[in-house]
Amino acid sequence: MSFEPTRYRDWSGTLRPTWLACWPIARTGLLLVLRRKIFWGLLALGLLNFLFVFATIYLKAQVAAQNPALSRFVNRVLSSVTGSGETYRDFMFAQGTVTVLLLALAGAMLVGDDLRQGGLAFYLSRRMTRFHYVVGKLLSIGLLVALTTTVPALILFIEYGLLSNSTAYFRENLGILRGILGYGLILSVTLSLLLFAMASWLRKTVPLVMGWTCLFVLVPALAALLRRVFDDRKWMLLMLWRDIRLLGTWCFGGIDSDREQQLLAPAAVIVAVVCLLSIIAFIPRIRAARVVQ
Amino acid sequence: MTALLTLHELTHDYGKARALHGISLTIEPGAIGLVGQNGAGKSTMMQILLGLIRPTHGSATVLGHDVRTSGVHLRGRVGFMPDRESVVAGLKGVESVALAGELCGMPRRQAMRRAHETLSYLGLEDARYRKLEQYSLGMLQRLKLAAALVHDPDLLLLDEPTAGLDPEGRSAMLALLSALAGRPGKSLVLSSHLLGDIERVCHKAVILNQGRVVGVGSLAELRADRQRGYHLDWEGEAGGFLDRLRALGADVFVDQQHTAAASRPAGRGRAMVPNDWETRTFFQEARRHGILLTGIEPVEEDLDAIYRRVIEGSVPAPIAAPSTGAATP
């Protein structure tokens, strides 16, 4: 170990506001995730669905412009991509598998490792509070969710608008934009809080994946079974991803049926309760962390 | 000059357990050692000084910042090097230090530039782009110090900075800390079990025991409270001589007994004497008991001895001297 005492230089400068500490935390979280090849693989998997919808929009626009006769046929075959709110809502819903998989594997790295390996002490001994840490971490998880859902949906929306050869699409469909952002926000907030809470307790990847699988595979399977046994649609409310989708549909202004309207309020309550329980679950874990042993 | 630390009736409870008992202290800037056994209250004190926990009663200011109300801003002026492994796994060395700078409020570019400077200063120039998982323990210690130094704090709080270092690394770390402590406007508080570390770096020590300050001051001041002591070397049957010294009020400890030339018994020991003791008493009593004093020198108390004296209230229990003064191999 060699050092030169004379080489030490003082630093003088203005320190930035404390709340800005959230951004380096979020950025570092994303950096850590994107440094692993497996996550690039998952993102690429998510990109497949995106590329399919992207290509469909392009194809339909090209056919409509060059061969209107064929356009009717293409529209009938590719009827799921219409440029309406449902197109984007269904796209974001379909991204669920990849998003959930991505989060299950990233949770330990983003939150669990900090609690296991002293990263939290690193953060908390700086010019910030536990609140900044939590917000920064939630932001990084939320950005990951947005990267697989909201951002591609926005790109598709822009693509559809640009290929329609008129700005009217954007003007007339501002509700869709609100829907994408609203659905994306609900997805990001709910999944961030849930992942943070689960990762703060389970910490390691394997238990986290098991817990996550339980929540997003076993519980929905159980819900489907109960629905069939009792012949009651309300059991479907146990499917968190569907509840979020229902709220997303509401954001797009697309709830038409009475049946969906009836389930909307309970779904909102369930999502809110999940968020609240997540907050209640992770607070003691973060409070318990000690900087000085 | 603003005091480095001002503690007034500082008390902290964990539930029913009291960790700190009404500590009042004012310490001027400089290098301060924090000494105490496990459970003495060092960690609690460090957490309060970092503004991470609020004291149950009393007040504390660090560099003029009230720890109750300005904990976050305080950490902008304080650099903390924790004892435990506290790194963000997966980052490279320079990224980790730059992140520490950014979290302390530095703009990103300046934090990165400063991270390079600090790592070079600490001899980690070649390891900057290595992942932290590939760092040795000694390198991690230096990295933690770099992360504590990156925003150029006025006060460094160091928790066992030489833990796990090899002798060479330890020596270099202490030299580094001494150099840092010597810079104008810089202070450090060093918490360590290794009293030699504190003695080498700090000019002042605070001794904690069971949540109370039992000693504070420069090493010279702490030594001033001690009993005077002498190392004695003798030849001859010393039993009567040592008993006489005890009768005159000295605490006598026999460290070693052996046989000198011509099968004459000899020994070495320490005598802690009252303040009004005159050195010539040793010679008078030696002559009276027919023994030869071959060496006499004052005992220099190091921090370890001061610590033991202050904590235990006395030096180690005396070894019973054989009344006959018979030599033992």
Interface residues (C-beta under 8 A of the other chain):
Chain A: M1 S2 F3 E4 P5 R7 Y8 R9 D10 W11 S12 G13 L15 R16 P17 T18 L20 A21 P24 I25 T28 L31 L32 R35 M109 D113 D114 Q117 G118 G119 A121 F122 Y123 L124 S125 R126 R127 M128 T129 R290 V291 V292 Q293
Chain B: S43 M46 Q47 L50 L52 G71 V72 H73 R75 G76 F80 P82 D83 R84 E85 S86 V87 V88 A89 G90 L91 E95 S96 L99 A100 E102 L103 C104 G105 M106 P107 R108 Q110 R114 E117 S120 Y121 L122 G123 G138 R142 A147 H151 D152 D159 E168 G169 A172 M173 L176 A179 L180 R183
